[in-house]
């Protein structure tokens, strides 16, 4: 039981608890970037892997991705225009050709105007979102952490683990 | 701290690997079933889907696509479909299938359930409108139709003589009815005039004068009307003559027409071909087009499925260093069993170079299939977008060793049945966009021909048909297809129709000759009849109306004369009496009496003239114009002016007594004369 519950507890802590305000704000910005990019291409998966590989707050990132996905589809026209503006630049044509000839890169659908536009938008919004949300997380990080620790799921898992340990002794 | 970071990431990776290992196949199964169901609109069964990433390959077992329009039937069913993807291309987002195999492919198989999705209305399978039209045309009774076509040319109602004769008779009938009506309208007026004239003597003298004037005016008006009618009657003769000439010309024209028409009669070979072969050919074409249409619908449904949920955006056409289509099926071998006339026939084929962009690939897609056995089938479908017209061509041939029969007509009347030996169907169809062009042909030997009749078909027709068909040993038929996929134009032609038409023409020739003779005689008879009828009718009506008109005219002139005399104050009573007594206005008895009176007056006058010359009756009589009408109230028509008071005094009657004016005073004036009312 211990071996089963511990990974879950660690995952939960990694996702919700024990994060600094900077990790939270960066996680939120990264989540928004992932949420804006349409699904069904390698770019979104790679971004998700990169996010998972960092120490950013995954819970906050998931929240950001969810919000961005909800509102992102409303701005497809804007993404399309922006993406096409980038893709159609003649000086970048060779870059696209080279990229398209490489393994795996075509799976990112980078040559699609909406994918390119949303990805660039996410990149452009990354730092502003980080700096804008950081003061908020500074102020409410403790509150969120406390709220998370008091939630019935966390209490159930941590309590069960403690009881399991005591029982094994 | 390190484990706190590693362990969650490890768990995520493990979950991902677990999903790829155990979740992809069920997910693909689910996605495949739902996508195909969205395309076909009916149930899709897949027994299992198994994939592997190294090397990338997939295998689908037990695929069955139910038919939406035919519950309980599968569109196709296959036992296994397996393929391998080329990894190098896959890493560049290109699906290249080098070799694929499809085994146990069958069409139109039976399902255990009805195959319909819940809450989905099953569309009614209706045959296309063009097919309904063509089948209706083909189902017409061929022999009856031909017979009616032939004899329609001999239909009397088509001839000018009939139409003109009937029209003229009706016109003249109407005309005479109008004239009779006008004449009948005049009779009461004349009668009324006569009555008024009779009543005139009952009126006081002054009123007699006034009434006499009015009667004279009415008489003039009536006389004009009668003369008008008379004028119309005089115009009848020239018009009638002209009409009779027209009718005679029509007769000559019709006789010439009948001779030429029957000489030019030829049965409609196209119609014969359509009725004999149309049904089978049209159904074959309809089935073929329905396959093409279904395939097009499924293709568009597949494109809809591939469309992303988010905005499609625009794709930059990036030309990689080695451009090739995103999907390329290099070779697919398939085999299965198809059912032809409910008999299973093994078949096999290959599909090569099926790609998402044939233009980029530069290779046409070719499907080749063949079946051997009792039915030899060869099918080649080539889709070549690189061609100028960018069409898909379908070339197929089907040799049926067993042969089959075609039938035309209804068994209850007359049915023709032709048994075909080794018929060979050839199809060549070009599809470009929505347009299509091509043909379906049938080339066959005739094994046996039978003509059966259960109805009351004339024996000579039956014999003629048999004779015509006896010489047919082989024929060709072709249906030219053009127009659009949804509304194709199908034109059928066959030498069978020409062979039959020629035979029929000879067989019918004798009958037509007889019919022609009868027809010419009939035209002559009918035209003569019309002329006689018209003449007779016109003659009798004209005579009657003329007689009536003459009588009316005579009576009116008489009335006119009398009224003129009566209204004249200086009139001679003897003359008046003579006119009245000779007229037909009074009864026979009154006329006799008046004639007696007239005689007595004449005698009386002679006596007076002899004894008292110029005493009573001034000689000569004063002219009417010199008599002042207004100063002599007793100046009645027919009486001498100024002398009536003396006459009245002599007979002892007061001048103020005006009980018996005019003619009725005569018995009192003339002794011995009795006035009997």
Contacts between the chains, C-beta under 8 A, distances in Angstrom:
chain1	res1	chain2	res2	distance
A	7	B	7	5.8
A	7	B	8	7.6
A	7	B	11	5.4
A	10	B	3	7.5
A	10	B	4	6.0
A	10	B	7	5.0
A	10	B	8	5.8
A	11	B	7	7.6
A	11	B	8	4.5
A	11	B	11	5.8
A	13	B	4	7.0
A	14	B	4	6.5
A	14	B	5	7.4
A	14	B	8	4.2
A	15	B	8	7.5
A	18	B	4	7.7
A	38	B	308	6.7
A	38	B	310	4.5
A	40	B	308	6.4
A	52	B	9	5.9
A	52	B	12	5.4
A	53	B	9	6.5
A	55	B	5	6.3
A	58	B	8	7.8
A	73	B	309	8.0
A	73	B	310	5.5
A	73	B	311	7.3
A	76	B	310	6.0
A	76	B	311	3.3
A	76	B	313	7.1
A	77	B	311	7.0
A	79	B	311	7.7
A	79	B	313	7.4
A	80	B	311	6.3
A	80	B	313	4.9
A	80	B	314	6.4
A	83	B	313	6.8
A	83	B	314	7.9
A	84	B	314	5.6
A	84	B	316	7.8
A	87	B	316	4.3
A	88	B	316	7.0
A	96	B	316	6.5
A	96	B	318	4.8
A	97	B	318	5.9
A	97	B	319	6.3
A	97	B	320	6.6
A	97	B	321	7.1
A	99	B	318	7.9
A	100	B	92	7.7
A	100	B	318	4.3
A	100	B	319	7.9
A	100	B	320	4.6
A	101	B	92	7.2
A	101	B	320	4.5
A	101	B	321	4.4
A	101	B	322	7.3
A	102	B	92	7.7
A	103	B	91	3.8
A	103	B	92	6.2
A	104	B	91	5.7
A	106	B	92	5.2
A	106	B	93	3.6
A	106	B	94	7.8
A	106	B	320	7.9
A	107	B	93	5.1
A	111	B	315	5.9
A	111	B	316	4.3
A	111	B	318	4.9
A	112	B	313	5.0
A	112	B	314	7.3
A	112	B	315	5.5
A	112	B	316	7.6
A	113	B	313	4.3
A	113	B	314	4.3
A	113	B	315	7.5
A	113	B	316	7.2
A	114	B	310	6.4
A	114	B	311	5.4
A	114	B	312	7.5
A	114	B	313	3.3
A	115	B	313	7.1
A	117	B	313	7.7
